[in-house]
Amino acid sequence: MRETKYWTWHMAAGVVVAFLLGMHMLIMHTGVLAHIYAPMGGEAVSQANSQFRDSDVRFTVSYILLLGFALYHGLYGLRTILFELTLKPAVERTVTAVLLVVGLGLFGLGVWGAIGAHALAAAARG
């Protein structure tokens, strides 16, 4: 029963990742709509526009959410693939623990980077 719950979360995370990544691609890489997210003029991916978006807390939160859901979806998928090798229970517990530590470490690093970029961009805007 517990594995079914994790698998359901895995599928839901995939849907959220598809939505957030789709929004990211639309905002950053679609020339037709980029002018909406390029208030400083020019390209949407220019440094000025990037700093403008980084100073907006909504973008920072969306980056953190995308990171969290993508890490869960990817690492749980990797765990599932590794478990199909019919590992011993002790090895399965070790794999789970290692992936959990790696995932939390990467999430912490990504959150630190997103918050740092937000703080720098907000300070630069004044």
URCORLIN-V52177 format. One record per residue. RES is the residue in one letter. PHI is phi as a letter, one per 30 degrees, with the letter a starting at -180 (none if undefined). OMEGA is omega in degrees with one decimal (none if undefined). Layout:
# URCORLIN-V52177
[[RES,PHI,OMEGA] [RES,PHI,OMEGA]]
This chain:
# URCORLIN-V52177
[[M,none,-178.3] [R,d,178.9] [E,d,177.5] [T,d,177.9] [K,d,179.5] [Y,d,178.7] [W,d,176.8] [T,d,176.3] [W,d,177.9] [H,d,179.4] [M,d,178.5] [A,d,178.2] [A,d,177.5] [G,d,178.2] [V,d,179.4] [V,d,178.3] [V,d,179.5] [A,d,179.7] [F,d,-177.3] [L,d,178.1] [L,d,175.5] [G,d,176.8] [M,d,178.5] [H,e,-179.2] [M,d,179.3] [L,d,-177.3] [I,d,-171.9] [M,d,-167.2] [H,b,178.6] [T,c,-175.5] [G,d,-177.0] [V,d,-177.2] [L,c,-173.6] [A,d,-178.1] [H,d,177.2] [I,d,-176.7] [Y,c,177.6] [A,b,-175.0] [P,d,-179.9] [M,d,-179.5] [G,i,178.7] [G,i,-177.4] [E,d,177.9] [A,d,-176.9] [V,c,179.0] [S,d,-177.6] [Q,d,-179.0] [A,d,179.3] [N,d,177.1] [S,d,178.4] [Q,d,177.2] [F,d,178.8] [R,d,179.4] [D,d,-179.9] [S,d,178.8] [D,d,-175.3] [V,d,179.3] [R,d,177.6] [F,d,178.9] [T,d,179.1] [V,d,-179.6] [S,d,176.7] [Y,d,-179.9] [I,d,177.7] [L,d,178.6] [L,e,178.7] [L,d,-177.7] [G,d,-179.3] [F,d,179.7] [A,d,178.0] [L,d,179.5] [Y,d,-177.6] [H,d,-177.8] [G,d,-177.1] [L,d,176.0] [Y,d,175.7] [G,d,176.7] [L,d,178.4] [R,e,-179.9] [T,d,178.5] [I,d,-179.7] [L,d,179.9] [F,d,176.7] [E,d,176.5] [L,d,-177.4] [T,h,178.7] [L,d,175.1] [K,d,-178.5] [P,e,179.5] [A,d,178.5] [V,d,177.5] [E,d,177.7] [R,d,178.5] [T,d,178.2] [V,e,179.0] [T,d,-178.9] [A,d,-179.7] [V,d,179.3] [L,d,177.1] [L,d,-179.9] [V,d,178.7] [V,d,-179.8] [G,d,178.8] [L,d,177.6] [G,d,178.8] [L,d,178.2] [F,d,178.4] [G,d,179.1] [L,d,179.5] [G,d,177.5] [V,d,177.9] [W,e,179.1] [G,d,-179.2] [A,d,179.4] [I,d,176.6] [G,d,178.3] [A,d,178.0] [H,d,-178.5] [A,d,179.2] [L,d,-179.2] [A,d,178.3] [A,d,178.2] [A,d,-179.4] [A,d,179.2] [R,d,177.2] [G,j,none]]
